[in-house]
Amino acid sequence: MLLVVYIFNFVDRQILSILAAPIQADLQLSDGEMGLLGGIAFALLYSTMAVPLAALADRTSRSWVIAVSLAAWSGFTALCGLATSFWHIFLARLGVGIGEAGGVAPSYALIGDYFPSSQRATALSVYSLGIPIGSGLGVLMGGYIAATVDWRTAFFAVGLAGLIIVPLFKFLVRDKIKPVPVEGEAEELSRQPTLKETAAVLARKRSFWFLAFGASMSSMLGYGIAFWLPSLLIRSFGYDLVQASQFFGAVLLIGGVVGVLAGGLIADRLGNRDRAYYAWLPSLAYLLGAPLFAAGISSSDAQVAFLLFLVPQALAYVWLGPVLSAIQHLVVPAARSTASALFLLMNNLIGLGGGIYALGAFSDLLTPIYGDEALRYSMLYALVLYLVAALLMALAGPSLRKDWVSEAG
């Protein structure tokens, strides 16, 4: 059920990318304005509200916070279909961000409660399948509905579908009963830290900063490409809306699912020998992915580009299981939601908020030079972010060995 909710999370988030072209045509929006809608309009409150909502989930009920959040973001997604101007849809996207803020970090913590350390990266990878599956379905469904009806109906459909599963989720998902504190180390591990205490613990750990900034750099590129690739297919490859949705939806589903699962499984196998591999595995994935993305973006043949995008799209998702698991192990179990939210605060403000807007604004800046190919060159120049991310993840490895928090029992 956590995976189902996460799929809806990314359907509602990613659907805007495939609908960008008809929305821009209908509401007369520039690439920069569209980048604001896809990035900061969503990420601003999604990132900042995640911290207090995660702290609330740690202290009350994680499943209740997730259920209420699902209802909120689904409702605001439906409201996007009523927008008649930039500011109308901007405010609706703010609402989607507020709702989704309460869904992810408490889910990470629930998985951390239910799965032992040796299986946690794999379990988090299975949960993270919601990203490629939700993104792929959002692109496919959004493109089909927009092409056969209109873009407003696409928002109505996915928003109402999310509202329908809220009661089913709450009926099926229960919080893990917290252990009764005992004397000694176990008592310290089960004590509920405050938000300030959790933030102070993370701030003292070098591995947290390397992981957070490394993931943020990769997310700037990942979210940017995920949002703008359908527009690139339409502008530079001559695809229509349905063709673009089929191309990108297949890349997300095939490449994304393989990459997410492989990252978790390999990280748990290698990480049990050396904690540093939880950071070194993503570093290697970034180094391999950058030139392959460049080849796909530069290709002039759509079929060749599809094959070239599959592998780097898989590599782009390898980091999820290892890094999310590592963040869970930097704090005591009772602070997992809060720690995850503080990580997501940085990752999403920089990655989601900055990446989509930066690629769109850079495309506007390059238009006088490259014309219709400006978006392609904006993506190519942004690939340097993967090299920065690879370096930061490589530096995080040794720090993880000493920052890792062992669990009682």
N, C-alpha and C positions, 0 to 999 in steps of 0.2 A: 504493500500500500504506500509506503514511503516512495518507492520508485514510481508508482502511478502518479502521485502528487507532483513529484519532480518532473515527470514528463509534461504535465500540464503547466508547470512553472516555465519550462522552456518553449512549449508551444506558444504560450501567451507572450513570451519575450521575443522569440525569433520570428513570429509571424509578420512583424513590422518590416523585416528586411525584404521579403518577397513582395510585400505590398507597397514598397517604397515608390516604384515607378508610377502606379496609378494614383497613389496619394499625392505625389509631387505634381502630377498633371492636374489633378482635381483641385488641390489647394494652392497651387502655384508656389511651391517651396523649392529653395536652392539645395545643393548638396550639403552646404554648411548647416542649414536649418534642419535638414533631414538627419544629419549627424547628431545634432542636439537632441532630437526626438529619440533616436536610437541609443544615445549615450547618456549625457548628463541628466536629461529629463527623467530617465529611469534610475540611473545609478546614484543620484544625489541622495534621495531619501531611502533608497534600497540599502545603501551602504551604511548611512548614519543611524537609521532606525533599527538596523539589525542588532546593534550592540545592546540597547536597552531591552529589546524584545528577547534577545538570547539570555540576558541576565534574569528577566522575568521567567523564562522557561526553566532555567536552572533552579529557580526558587519555588516554582509552582508546578505546572504540568506541561511537559514538552509537547505531548500530543494535542492538548487543547490549544496551545499557541499555534501549532501548525494548522489545525482545522479552521480556526478563525481567520488566519492569514490567507488560506486557500479561498475562503468565501470572499474576502476583501479584494484580492487581486483579480479574481474571476469577474467580479462585478465591475471593477474599473476597466477591465479589458473590453467588456461589452459596451461600456460607455464610450470607448474610443470610436465606435461605429457611428456615434452621433455628432462627431466633431465637424465643424464648418469652417475652422480657421486654425492657424498654427497654434495659437494660445489655447484653444479648446482641447486639441489633442495633446498638447504639452502638459496641461493640468491632469488630463486623464492618465497619461503615462506616469506622472508623479504618483498618482493613486495606485497604479499597478506596482510601482516600486515599493511603496509603503507596505502593501500587502505581502509581496514576495520577501520582504525583509524578515518576516517571522517564520519562513518555511525551511530555510536551508540549514542554518547553524543548529537549531534544535534537532533536526533529522540526523546530522552528523553525530550529535551527542547520544541520541537513542541507539544508533548503530554501535557507537563505542561502548554503550552499556551492555548490549546484547552479545557482542562478539569479543573473543579474547584477543590479546595483542598480536599473536602470531597469525591471525586471520583477518585483522582489521583492514589492511590495505585492500585485500581482495573484496571484502564486504563493502567497503566504501566505493570500490570500482563498480560493483554491481549497481549500487545506488546511483553512481555517476553516469550510468547508462542513460539516465533521464536526459542528459545533455544532448548526446547525438540523436537519440530517439525522438525526444521532444522537439529539438531543432529541425530534424528531418521531417517529422510529421507536420510541424508548423509551416514549413516551406511548401511541402506537397499539398496540404489541405488549403492553405492560404492562397496558393497560386491557382488551384482548381476552382475554388469558390469565387475568387475575384474574377477569373476569366469567364465563368459561366453565369455569375450573378453580378456582384460588385464587391469592392473591398470592404464596405461597411458590413455586409452580411457575414463576411469572414470573421470579423471581430465579434459580432453577436453570437455566432455559432460556437466558437471556442470558449467564450466567456460563460455562456449558459451551461455548456458541458461540464466545466469545472465546478459550478455551483451544485450540480446534480450529485457529484460524488462526495460532497462534504459530510453528509450524515453517515454514509457507508464507511468512510475513513475513521470517523470518531467511534463508530461501533466496533470496529475491528482492531484498532491500534491502542495499546495500553502502555503506560509508562512502566519501566522496570522498577520494581520495588527497591528502594535504597537500602543498603545493608545497615544494620544496627551498629553504631560506632563501638569499637572496643578500645582498650587502652593501647598505647604505643603508636607505631607507624600507621596501622590501619585506621586509627582514630583521626590522625592528621589527614590521611588520604580521603576520608569520607566527610570531613568538615567542609561546610559551604563557604568558599572564599567570596569576598565582595568583588565588585567590578574593579575597584581601585587596586585591590591586592592582586587580582589576576593580571591586570595590565602591567603592574610593577614587576611581576615574575617574568612575563614575556619580554619586557623592555630590557631586562638584564641578560637575555640569552641571544647571543650573536646569531645562532642558527635561525631564530624567528625572523630577524631582519633580512637575512640573506634569502630565506624561503619566500617571505612576503614580497620583497622587491623583485626577486627572480620571477615569481609567478605573475606579478603585476606587469612586468615587461612583456612576458609571453602573452598575457591576456590582452594587452593593447593591440598586438598584432592579430591574435586569434579572434577576438571580438570584431576587430576592424574588417578582417577578411570575411568572416561569417556574415556580417551585415551587408557589405558592399559587393560580394561576389555575384549575387543575382543581377545587380545593376550592371556589373562588368560584362556578364554574359549577354545581356540585352544590348548594351552599347557597342561592344567590341566584337561579339561573335554573331550578332544578328538574331539572337533567340527571341521568341515571344515569351510571354509570362509563364505559360504552362511548360514550355521546353526548359526554361531557366529553373523552374521549381523542380522538375524531374531530374535535371542534371545535378543540382546542388543537394536536393534531398537524398539522392542515391549516394553521393560522396559522403554526406554526413552519416547516413545510416551504416554503410559498409565500412568506411574508414574509421568512423568514430567508435563504433561498437568494438571493433578489433583492437583499437588503440587503448580504449579505456580498460577493457578486460586484461589485455596483455600487461599494461602498466601495473595493475594491482597484483596479479599473479607473480610476475617476475620480481616485483619489489618485496613481497613477503618471503619469497624464496631466498633472495640475496640479502635482504635486510636482516634476517635472522642470524646471518653470519657476521654482518657488519652494518651498523645503523647508517653509515655514510651513504650506502647505496640508495636510500630513500631520496636523496638529493642528486646523487651522481647519475642515476638512471634518467631523470628528466633532462639533465644537462646534455647527455649524449643524444637524446631525442631531438632537442632543439638544434644541435649542430648538424644532425643528419637532415632535419626537416627544411632548413633555410634554403639550400640550393635546389631542393625538389620543388618547393613552392615557387621559387624564381622561374624554374623551367615551365611550370604549369601556367603561371601568370603571363609569361612571355610567348607562349605557344600561339600560333595562328590557326590551328586546327582544333575544333572543339572536342573531337573524339580522342585525340592525343592528349589534350588538356585534362580530360576526365581521368585517364589512366595516370597522368602525372600528379593529379591532385589527391588520388586515393591514399598513397603512402604517406605524404606529409600530413594529411588530415588525421591519419591514425597516430602518427608521431606527436601531433599537436595535443592529443588527449592523454598521452602516457603519463603526464605529471599528476593527474588528478588523484589516483589512489595513493601513490607514495607520499605526496606532499600533504594531503589531507590527513593521512594516518600519522605522519610525523607531527603535525600541529597538535593532534589529540594527545600525543605523548610528551608534550612540553609542559603540561599542567596536570594537577590531580584530577581524577575522574569527575568530581563534582563541579569543575569549572570548564568542562569541555565545550558546552554551548557558547559560553562567553569568549573563550579563546578562539573558537572557530569564527565567531562574529567579528572579533578584532582583526583576524587575518583577512576575512572577507571585506571588511571596511577598507583596508588598503588595496586589496586586489581589485575590488570593483570600482572604487573611486578613480584609481589610476588606470586600470585596464579597461573596464567597461565604460566609465565616464569619459576617459580621455581618448581611447583608441578609435572608437567609431567617429567621434567628432574630428579628431586629428586627421584621419584619412579623408574624410569628406571635405574639410577645410583646405587640406593640401591639394586635393583634386581641383577645387575652385581656383587655388593659386596657380596651379600648373596649366589650367585650361588655355590661357593665351599662348602658351608654348606648344602644348601637345594636342589641343583641341579635344576631340571625342576620346582620345587615348589617355587623357590626363589621369583618369581613375586607375588605369593599369600601372602607370608610372608611380603614382602615389603608393600603391601596394608594394611595388618593387623596392622603393626607397625605405619603406617601413620595415623591411626584413632585417635591418641591422638590429632591431629590438631583440630578435632571437639570439643573436650573438652575445648581447649584454645579459640576457636571461641565462644563457649557458654558463657564462663566467660566474654569475652570482650563485647558481645552484652548485657549481663545482666548489665554491668557497664554503657553502653551507655544510657539505659532507662531514669534514672533521669536527665541526662544532656540534653536530648532532650526537656524536658519541658521548660527549660529556653532559649535554643538556637534556638527554632522554630521562623521563620520569618512569621508574619501574612501578608496577602495580602490586599491591598486596595480594597475596594468595596466588 
